[in-house]
Amino acid sequence: MSYEIYSVDGIILGAHDRSADDKVLIVLTERFGKIAVVGKSLRKLSSKLRMGAAEHTLARMSLIRGRNVWRLTDIVTLQTPDPKRRKEYARLSWIASAITIYDEPVSGIYIPLSEFFKLTVGKADHGPETRTALESWTSARMLYAAGFLPKMSETIERLMRLPLEEIDVQTILGAEFAVTAAVKVATGHIGR
């Protein structure tokens, strides 16, 4: 019996132990949405896959779809956040996980989150104000894509659809007040 191997880029939103050796990764992909992936022997120190399976990491994975579960066969880390800034990625991962359901494609949520990773990981030139603005904007874009934000001005809605690297940070800072208020309302409802 042969299995099809899927190669996908995904963001590891979280993980939990399945057994003494195995781990379940909660992964957000553009193609499959949020999926639970079983990593056999990921908890063993000798596992070759262990290093690539850190939480809040953007990775390229090879997966086999089983009857009830996805299985990890290979993983390569594409981007790992700075440990000092892991809280930013954890907050965004929490929002992404809270507003998605399993096995449903969600490019409107995956794309802003992956753009945030690509734009901020390894970049020291972003000051704290800029990083906060980028995080708020990414949160807003995910919530907007999921339908959690109330109707906003046409200008802000147009900005929501632009790739993150095409938006000037000053524009984000100017629109941040309206967006931050909407995000606080939306995340208050999600956390309940």
N, C-alpha and C positions, 0 to 999 in steps of 0.2 A: 504494500500500500504506500503510495507516495503522497507527500504533503506539499502544498504550495507554501513557499516562504515569502512573506511580505517584508519589504524593506521600507521603513517609514521613519520620518523624523518626528520626535515627540518630546514633550516636556514632562518630566517626572514630577507630578504634583505632590505625591506622598508615597509612603510605603508602610507596610506592617508585616510582622513575622507571621508565617503560615505554619511553620514547624521548626524543629531544632535547626534545620539547614536551609529551608526554603523561605523565600520572601515574596510578597505580592506587591507589585508596583502599580500605582494608580497613574496612568499615563494619558496625556491629552495629545491627540494627533489631529491633523487636519482631515485626513481621509476617513478615519473610523470614529472620531470623537473621543470621549473619555472611555478608556478600557482598563480592565484589571489584567495585569500580565504576571504570570507565575515565573519566577526565576528559581530554577532548581539549584540548590546548593549555593545560593547567593550569600548566605551568611557565613559560609566556610572561609577561613582566611586564605585557603589555597585556590579559591574560585577566580578564574580568569575574567569573569564578568563583573566581579564585585566593585571594582573601581569606577566603572562607567555608570553604575546604578545608584548614584547619590541623589538624594531628593533635591528638587529645584534645579535640575540640570537639563539642558537641551542636548539630546542625544539622537544618534541614528541607530535604529534597532532592527534586527531581523527577528521576525515573529512567525510562529505557526499557529494557525487558528484551529483549536480543538473543538470538540463538541460543545463543551460548556466554558472553555477557558482559553486564553491566549498563552502561549509558551514562548519564553525568551530564548533565542539560540545564539545571538550575538549582540553586542552593544559597543558603540564607539561614542565617547563624549565629544560633543561639538562645542559646547560652552558651559563653563562652570562659574557661578557667581563668586565674587570675593566673599570669603567667610564673614567679614565685617559688615557686609551689606545683605546678608542672607535674609534678614527680616523683611526687606522690601519684596524679595522674590517669594517668601513664604506668604505674605499678605495677598499678593496677586494670585498665587497658586490656590489659596483658600477661596478667593472669590471665584476663580475659574472652576474649581471643584464644586462649589455650592450652586452654581447656576447651570451646570451641565448634568445630563443624565447619561447613563452608560450606553455605549454602542449607537450613538446618534451623531453624525458628522456635524461639526460646529466650527466652520472656518472663520466665522465672524468673531469667535472667541479665541481660537488658536492663533490666528494671524497677529492681532495686537500684542498678545503675550510673547510670541516668538520675536516680533519686531523689537519689543522692549529688551529682551535678552540680547539680541544682536547689537542693539544700539548702546547698551550700557555695560555689558560685561567686558572687563578689561580696559575700560575707558576711564582714565583718571581726570579727564578735563571737565567732567560734570560736577558742579558744586552742589551743596546740599539743597539749595532752593530749586535748582534745575532738576535734580533727581526726584524731589518731591513732586514737582510739576509733571514730570514724565510718568511717575507712578500713578498720580491722580488721573492723568489723561488716559493711561492704559486701562485703569479700572473703569473709567467712564465709557471707553470704547467697547469693552467687553459687556458691560451692563446695557449699553445702547443696543448692541447686536442681539442680546438676549431678550430685549423688549422690556427691561426693568426701569428705564429712565422715562420720565414724563416728556411730553412734547417740548422741544426747545426751539430756539430761533433757527431759521433756515441756514444762517451762516455757521452756527455751531454744528448743526447736523451735517453740513457739507464737510466741515473739518473732521468730523468723526469718521468719515469714509476714506480720508487720505492716509497713506502710509505714514508712520511716525517720523521717518527720516525726512519727509517732505514738508513738515510743519516747523515753522520757526518757534523756538522756545518762548520768545516774547509774545507770540500769538497765543500760545498755551497759557502763559501766565495771565494774559488779559482775559481769557475765557474761563480761567480756572474757578473764579468765584461762583459762577452759575453752575458749572459742572460739579464742583465739590459739594455744593448744597444738594444737588440731585443725587450724587453718589451716596452721601450720608443717608438720605431718605431711603434709597434702594437697598443699601447694605443693612440698614436697620430692619427692613422687612425680611431680608434673606436670613439673617442670624436667628430669627425666631423659630 
